Amino acid sequence: MYYEVVGQPDSPICDEQIAKQVQEGDREAFGFLVDRYQSKLQRYGTKFLSRKEDIEDIVQDVFMSAYKNIKSFHTDERFSPWIYRIAHNAFVNGLRKKERSPLITIDFDTLVSHAIYEDPAESEREQKETRDMLDKVLTRINPRYREILVLHYFEEMPYRDIAEVLKIPIGTVGVRIRRAKEALKKILTKTI
């Protein structure tokens, strides 16, 4: 289902245009953003929490927060990283409440990040195999690495968007993905 440009039926518009319409007072337009992102954010939430009810509650909170703060969204930027950043914060807070233990606050990866480029040659087959493998062992990986793998392999976000969502340098994204893959290898070699 696409939201239509006023006066131009059947003309799909992008998330940023819909957000602009919401900013201009079209409250109903926000429903189209909810339709576009609800299942994606719920899928993203399953990588943090296991109870469906908790995930659904947090996703609803994400949409309430996004609607409340829609005026702060810059429509010349991409909407997807903006809403994922809100979701990231909400799920991390939900995870903290659930585990009752704080996440590590010293970020060694940020201190030693280097420039990393995305390998455009990574094949679709390799990504599917990695996604399948990740699904099986994700709960056994440090949450810092779990999230970056989810964003890269499940949500198929480029490094630039991941960096924006997590508020880390782009080089740190590459470092964490590499370390996450190493952690995966260790887990898999123990289970084989």
C-alpha positions in Angstrom: 0.0 0.0 0.0 1.4 3.4 -1.0 0.4 6.7 0.3 -0.5 9.0 -2.6 0.7 12.4 -3.4 -2.2 14.8 -3.0 -3.8 15.3 -6.4 -1.9 12.4 -8.0 -3.7 9.1 -7.3 -1.6 5.9 -7.4 1.6 7.9 -7.1 3.8 6.3 -4.4 5.8 8.6 -2.3 8.8 8.0 -0.1 8.9 7.9 3.7 10.5 11.3 3.9 7.7 12.9 1.9 5.1 11.2 4.2 7.0 12.5 7.2 6.9 16.0 5.8 3.1 15.7 5.4 2.8 14.6 9.0 5.0 17.6 10.1 2.6 19.8 8.2 -0.4 18.5 10.1 -1.6 15.4 8.2 -1.8 13.1 11.2 -3.4 10.3 9.2 -0.3 10.1 7.0 1.6 8.7 10.0 -0.4 5.5 9.7 1.3 4.8 6.4 4.7 5.0 8.1 3.4 2.6 10.8 2.3 0.2 8.1 5.7 0.3 6.4 7.8 -0.1 9.5 5.7 -2.1 12.0 6.7 -5.6 10.9 10.3 -4.5 10.3 10.7 -3.1 13.8 9.0 -6.2 15.3 11.4 -8.4 13.5 14.3 -6.2 14.7 13.0 -6.5 18.3 13.1 -10.2 18.2 16.9 -10.0 18.2 16.7 -8.2 21.6 13.8 -9.7 23.4 12.0 -13.0 23.2 8.5 -12.2 24.5 6.2 -11.1 21.6 4.2 -8.9 23.9 7.3 -7.0 25.1 8.3 -6.5 21.5 4.9 -5.2 20.5 4.7 -2.9 23.4 8.1 -1.4 22.6 7.3 -1.0 18.9 4.2 0.9 19.9 6.3 3.1 22.1 8.7 3.6 19.2 5.8 4.9 17.0 4.5 7.1 19.8 8.0 8.6 20.3 8.5 9.0 16.5 5.1 10.8 16.2 5.8 13.0 19.2 9.2 13.9 17.8 8.4 14.0 14.1 9.1 17.8 13.9 12.8 17.0 14.8 13.1 14.8 11.8 15.0 16.5 8.9 13.1 15.5 5.7 16.3 16.0 3.6 17.7 12.9 5.5 16.6 9.3 5.3 13.7 8.3 7.5 14.7 4.7 8.0 17.9 5.3 10.1 15.9 7.9 12.2 13.2 5.5 13.2 15.6 2.6 13.7 17.6 4.8 16.0 14.5 5.4 18.1 13.9 1.6 18.0 17.5 0.9 18.9 17.2 3.1 22.0 13.9 1.6 23.0 15.0 -2.0 22.6 18.3 -1.5 24.4 16.3 0.1 27.3 14.0 -2.9 27.2 16.9 -5.3 27.2 18.5 -3.5 30.2 15.3 -3.7 32.2 14.9 -7.4 31.3 18.4 -8.4 32.1 18.8 -6.0 35.1 22.4 -5.5 34.1 23.9 -2.5 32.4 25.5 -2.8 29.0 29.2 -2.0 28.8 29.8 1.7 28.6 33.4 1.8 27.5 33.5 1.2 23.8 36.9 -0.1 22.9 35.9 -0.5 19.2 35.3 3.2 18.9 38.7 4.0 20.3 40.5 1.7 17.8 38.3 2.0 14.7 39.8 2.3 11.3 38.5 3.0 7.9 36.7 0.0 6.5 35.1 -0.3 3.1 32.1 -2.4 2.3 32.8 -5.3 0.1 30.4 -5.1 -2.8 31.4 -8.5 -4.0 29.7 -10.3 -1.1 27.2 -12.6 -2.8 23.6 -12.9 -2.0 24.1 -16.6 -1.3 26.7 -15.8 1.4 24.4 -13.3 3.0 21.6 -15.9 3.1 23.8 -18.5 4.6 25.1 -16.0 7.2 21.5 -15.0 8.1 20.5 -18.6 8.6 23.5 -19.2 10.8 23.0 -16.0 12.7 19.4 -16.9 13.6 20.6 -20.1 15.3 23.4 -18.6 17.4 22.4 -15.0 17.9 21.3 -15.3 21.5 24.8 -16.5 22.4 26.6 -13.4 21.1 27.4 -10.2 23.0 24.4 -7.8 22.5 26.8 -5.2 21.0 27.7 -7.6 18.2 24.3 -9.2 18.0 22.7 -5.9 17.1 25.2 -5.0 14.4 24.8 -8.4 12.7 21.0 -7.9 12.8 21.2 -4.5 11.2 23.7 -5.7 8.5 22.4 -9.1 7.6 18.7 -9.1 8.6 17.8 -5.5 8.0 20.3 -5.2 5.1 21.5 -1.8 6.1 24.6 -0.4 4.6 27.5 0.6 7.0 26.6 4.3 6.7 23.0 3.7 8.0 24.2 1.3 10.8 26.7 4.0 11.9 23.9 6.5 12.1 21.5 4.2 14.0 24.1 3.2 16.5 25.8 6.6 16.7 29.2 5.2 16.1 31.9 6.0 13.5 31.6 4.0 10.2 35.0 2.4 10.8 33.6 1.0 14.1 30.8 -0.7 12.2 33.4 -2.6 10.1 35.4 -3.5 13.3 32.3 -4.8 15.1 31.1 -6.8 12.1 34.5 -8.4 11.8 34.6 -9.2 15.6 31.0 -10.5 15.5 32.0 -12.8 12.7 35.0 -14.0 14.7 32.7 -14.6 17.7 30.3 -16.5 15.5 33.2 -18.7 14.3 34.2 -19.5 17.9 30.6 -20.4 18.8 30.1 -22.6 15.7 33.4 -24.4 16.1 32.4 -25.3 19.7 29.0 -26.6 18.6 30.3 -28.7 15.6 
